[in-house]
């Protein structure tokens, strides 16, 4: 079976690593950028190794990485971050980030009344009772809620930082997605871990895993421009090649923020 994977980020590379394990498959990973990793690629500047975009793994997802290590024969480590030491910047000062009930009480981001309101909202999220899950987007919820400006801003900032998007994009994220995400996050005792050695520790191993199978390739700077079905096959045209024939296509690209 010949497979095309569109997108060379973590999702595309992981899919290719698993699929390339099978001797009955061959395929190509098409990536439009000059580097692998997508929103999680690593670059070096002035002697420092920096992660672009996403930079952390949430505790609720750590078991997924552990499974990848075991199933694909990878090796990488992570370091847990103490959420009590995370700070929030507002009005040119730093204060405790409201990531749990203790820090919510210590933070200066909200007034006492707003803290009560926010704690009530989080409790509702944890209990799957929050109205956010019934709204099409975060923006729709914020427009209809009677919460203060600071509480609304806090919701936007949380979604921005956790989903690695702009405030405008944050307002377009599905309310159901956010509610489910924070239900798990606030229940997690180990919310954030950093991959030691940067994202390249994972992406380079995934790349090596894929390229170890000579029937697979990773093609950089080759965006797919069109896909059509013809006689039961997928026909792809890229920026540099035409009429490439595949049996299956895996789309591993970021979708619309609203889901």
Buried (B, 14 or more C-beta within 10 A) or exposed (E): EBBBBBBBBBBBBBBBBBBBBEEEBBBBBBBBBEBBBBBBBBEEEEEEEEBBEBBBBBBBBBEEBEEBBEEBEBEBEBEBBEBEEBEBEBEEEEBBBBBBEEBBEBBEBBEEEBBEBBBEBBEBBBEEEBBBBEBEBBBBBBEEBEBBEBBBBBBBBBBBBBBBBEEEBBBBBBBBBBBBBBBBBBEBEBBBBBBEBBBBBBBBBBBEBBBEBEEBBBBEEBBBEEBEEEEEBBBBBBEEEEEBEBBBBBBBBEEEBBE
